[in-house]
Each structure stands twice: as C-alpha cells, then as structure tokens.
C-alpha cells in the first residue's frame, strides 16, 4: 500500500492507524519542520519514506529525525526505513547559520538538548572543584588565614579613618598597656614584647614590670598606665581570670573605652577559654568576647607572623608629639 500526500502543507508525520499495511509514504514538499519520528511506530510495514524538500528546522527537536536519516543511509536502521533522496534533498531552513546546509552535514550535540545532562556536565566539575577547594582550605586552615587577613584589613581601615579628639590624647605616652597574669609573664617577655617594641614592631608598650612607679599603690599604677595608653591589651588565659589585679586592670580599661573608643581594648586569647571558666565578676570580659573579635594565639609557628602583623595593626595609632619625641629619644 502506498500513500502520496506530497505538497499538502502537512506539519507533521501522519499516523498509520487506518493503514496498517502501508509500505510507501510520500510527504514531499510539505511544511514539516521537525517530524515526530515516534509517529512511525504505528506503521509496522513502512519501508520507504519521502520527506524531501521540506523546510526543516535544525534544532534539538530534529535530532530523532537526523538519526532516522543516518540509519537509512547506513542501511541498518532499527525499522529499516529508507529515506528517498537522502541526503541531498534534505536541507535546513533555520537557524540562519545552517540555512541550505544538508541535514547530514550538521551536528546537534545531545548535551545542548538535554537540560539534565547539561546541568550535570556543568555542576559536576563545579561541585568537585568546590569540594576540593573546601577540603584544601580545611587542611591548610584557610578560614583562619582569611579571618586574620580580614581583621588586619579592618584594623588598617580603622587606623586611617578613626577620629580622636586631641583633648582625649593629652598625657598619652604609649601605644598600649599590656595586662597579663604573672603565670603568663614568660610568653609576654619572650614573645609579645619583642614583636611589638623596638625594630620589630616600633610600638611603645607599657607593662607593670617596667612602668609601674615605685611608691605608688598598685591601683594608682594601673589607672596611670591605662590613662597613658591608647590601647589596652589583655592576654587572656585560665590564669588571667583568676587574678584579682587583672580584674582591676580590665575594669579601668573598660571604663576608659568611653573616651578612647571600643577598639581601645584588644583581647589576645593565649589558650582556649570556655565561657563557663570565666567567673561572674568578669561579666565585662564576657560581653567583650561576645561582641568583639579577639586574636587567638596560634600553636602553629607558620601562623605566628600573620598573628603579629594583626596585633601590630590593631595597636598602631598616632601618639601626641611629646610622646613621639620621647620614643625617638
């Protein structure tokens, strides 16, 4: 059985439900843009098909018809259907880049037509790269370095933009007063001071072993050191929160923040200090640790250089001219 439907402006392949023995189907010069090949499943005996001279749209919808044409040419099609005049009479009318190209000469990759496959192709490597980056960051302690760099940037920005009234700096002689427990004195003397004072840091540091005036009470010396310093550095540890004098130093420094600004107090966490270990009388310290970023002393020696850079940036500030002259002398 043969059926000739040429030049009838058909837009798709017909079904063969009423012609189960159809052998030859002619659909030449119709308006077929992307023939639905699945319609041919209803034509079990169809062997010859002519769909030549149609305005084919060479997009993803045409992929199954392209496969039919290629199989026809190779004579090993699953259904064994022969396309008459393939490939020379089968040309693209759209898109413009493929106009007048034969269907045989174009290639429409599956990845451009399959959204799931395209997403997997793009997201798969992206997920692998992200996992690898996160793993590498974790192994190299990337978050710690990024956090320290962020703190260093903020400290530098504050140092450039902070406005302090000249009257608030009257009598200031030091960049920082260091408060610490006597149990942590070795770390302060051997690590902290060498990296802040002298050629390494260029800062003027006040601490009780050097700057407390004999004959004055400890309270008087604490108040004097806090008032003569732009910042107060507290070396926090389990020993610190057990010291009565450290509590007084923190108390006076916290009150001094009103005139010097919130960044006048710098917290250095020498060792892990859980909140439950901090006595209730240190409520100001708990509030500071909750509201402000503190510097943690890293055990890894490779991180020490960045730690000191951050601490120096946090303490760097202009001193009154008299104090600068004294420092130069």
N, C-alpha and C positions, 0 to 999 in steps of 0.2 A: 504494500500500500504506500502510495506517495501523496504528499500534500504540498501544494505550491501556494505560499502566502507572501510572495515577493511583492515589494512596493505597496504595502498596506498600512504603513505608518505604525506598525506594532512597536510597543515599547519594551516588551519582554518576551522570553521564550514561552510558547504555549505549553499546556499540559496535554498528555495523550490519553486521558481517561476514556474518551469516546473512540479512540483509535488505537487499541492495544496492539495491533499488528503493523503499526506504522514503521516503514523501513527507510523512506526518504522524506526529508523535511527541508523545504526551500524557503528561506526567510531573507532573501537578498534585498538590499536597498530599503530597509525599514528604518525605524528610529530607535534601534537598540543601542543604548549607551553602555550598560553593564549587565549583560544577560545573566539571569539566575540559572546557573547550571543545575541546581538541585531539582528544577522542574523536569529535567530529562529522566529522572528516576521513574517517572510514570510511562516512559517509552522503552520498554524492555527489549524491543526488537529493532530499534533505530540504529542504522549503520552509517548513514550518510546525512550530513547536515551542512547546509549552505547559509552562512550568516555574513557573507562578504558584503562590502560596500555599505556598512553601517557606521554611523558617527560614534565610534567608541570613545568613552571617557576613561582615560588611562589613570585611574586612581585605585585605591585599595579595593573597591567593590569589584574590580575587574580581575582580581588575582585568580579566582577559581576558573574563569573562562580562559585566562592565559595558560593555566595548567592543562586544560582540555585541548587547546591548540598544540601545545608542545607534545602532549601524549599522542595526539593524532599524527603529528609529523614523524614520531618515532615508531608508530605502528604498534605500540604496546600499551595503549590506553586501557584503563580498567574496564570501560564499557565497549572499547573497540570502535568508537565513533570516528569517522573520517570527516574532516572539515574541508569542504570544497574550496579550492583556490587559496588555501593557506600556504604561505603567509602573505603573499604579495598583495592580496585584495583586502587585507585587514589592517587598517591604519587608525592612528589616534586623531581625534578632532579636538581634544582637550586633555591636559592643560596646554598652554601656548608653547611651552618648552618641548613638548612631544608631538606637536602638530605635524601630521603627514608621516610620522615615523611608523614603521610596521610594528605590530604588536610583538613580534618575535624579537625585535631589537631593544625593547625596553625592559627594565627590571624594577619591580616594585618590592623592596625588601619586606619581609614579614614583620620585622621589628617596628617599622614605621606604621603598620596597620594594627598591631596588637598592643593595646594600651598596657595590659598586664605585663607583657614581655618587655615593652619599652621601660616601664616603671622598674621592673626587676633589674634590667640592664643598667639603669642609671643609679637606682637606690642601692643595689647590691654592692658595687665597689665603694659607693659613698659610705655605706654602713661599715664596711670593712676598714676603710680609712679612718672613720671616726673611732671605731673600737681600738684600732692600732694606736691612734693618737692619744686616746684616753689611757690605754694601758701604758704607753710610753711615758705619758705625763705623770701617771701614778708611780711608776718605777723610778722616775727621775725627780719625783716630788715637785712636779710642775706647779700645782696650786700654791705651794709655799713660796716659790720664787715669784709667781705672779702677784701674790698678796704683798710680798715685801717690796716689789717694784711699784705697786700701786701706792703703798704707804710712803715710799720715797718721793714719788711724784706729788702726792698731796702735801707732804712736808715742804717741798721746794716751792710749791704754789703758795702755801700759807706764808712762807718767809718773804715772798715777793709782795704779797698783797696785804698782809696784816698791818693795820694802822694802830699804833700805840701812842698815846698822848705823852709828850715829853715829860710832863709832871709826874707820870707814873713810873718813869725810869730814874727819877732822882735818887741817888745813892746806890744804884745798881752797879755792881762791880764784876759779877760772874755770869757766865752763860748758864750755869746750872749748879744746883746744890744736890749732892748725892746722899740719899738716905738708905741705909742698909743695916742689917743685923751684923753684930760682931762675928758671928759664925760664918758670914759670907765675905769677911774682910779680905781673905786671900784672893778671891776672884776679883774683887774690886781693885785691889792694889796691883795684881799681876796682869789683869786683862782689861778691865774697864778704863782705868785712868790712863794707861799708856796709849790706848786707842782714841782717847778724847783730847788729852792735853799734848803740848809740845808739837813737834813737827808732824806727827801722825794725824792729829785732829785740829790743832790750832784753837782749841777752846779753853776757856778759863773755868776751872771746876773748883767748887767749894765743897769740902767734906770735913767732918769733925776732927779727924786725926791731924789735920793740917791747919785748919782755920778757926777752930774753937779757941776763944781768948781765955787764957788762964785767969782765974779770979772771978769770972762771971759764972752765974749759975747755968746749968745745962739748958734750962728753959730759955734764959736770955740769949744764949748762944744759938739755939735753934731758931728763935724768932729773928735774930740778926742775920743768920745765914739765908733763911728763906726770903727775907726782905731785900737782901743784897743780890739775889739771883733772879735772872729772867725766867728760868725754869726750875722745876724740882723733879729729880729722877728718883724713883723708888724701885729698889732691887727686891722684888717680891720672892719670897720663899716661905717654907714652913717655919723657919726661924724668925722671919720678919714679923709675922702675925703674932708671935709670942713675945715680942719685945715691947715693953712699955714706952721706951723712948721713941721707937719707930712710930708708935701710935700718935705721940705728941707731934712728931715731925709731919706726919700725914695730916693731922688736924689743922695745923697752922698753914700748911701749903694749900689745903683745900679752901681755906678762907681767903688766901692770897689770890686765888683764881679769879675773884670778882674784879680785881683791877688789872690783872695780867692776861686774862683770857683763859678759855677752857683748855687750850693746848699748852698752858704753862706747866701742867703736871704730865709727866711721861712715865708710864709704867713699863718696867722690864721684868718679865717673868723668867726667873732663873731656873725654876723647876716647876713641874705641874702642881697647881694649887687649886684643888677642888673647892667649890663654894662651902661645902659643909665643914671644911677645916678652918674657915675664916671665922673668928669669934664675932659675936653680935656687935661688940663695940666698934668693930671695923665696918660699920654699915656704909660709911662714905666710900671705902675701898670697894665694897661690893657694887655700889651704884656706879662707880667709875669703870669697873671692869665690865659691867653690863652695857654702859653707854659708849665707851671709848675703846678704840683699838689699842691693844698693847703689843709690845715686841716680845717675842719668845726667844730665849737663848737656845740656838740650835746645837745639838750634840755633834752633828756632822761638821767637821772642820772646814769642808768645802763651802759651807754656807756662812762662815764667820765674816768674810769680807763684806758681803751684802748686808749682814746684820749691822756691822759698824757703820756702814755708809748710811743706813736708815736712821740710826741713832744720832749720828752727827748732823744729818739733815733736819731732824726734829728739834735739835738744840741750837742750830745756827741762827743767830739773831744779832742785830746791831746793839752795841753797848754804848753808853754815853762816852763822850770824848775823853773825859778824865779817866774812865776805866780802861779805855783802849790805850791811852798813853802809859798807864800803869802796867798793862800787859806787855807792851812793847819793851818797857824797861826791864 
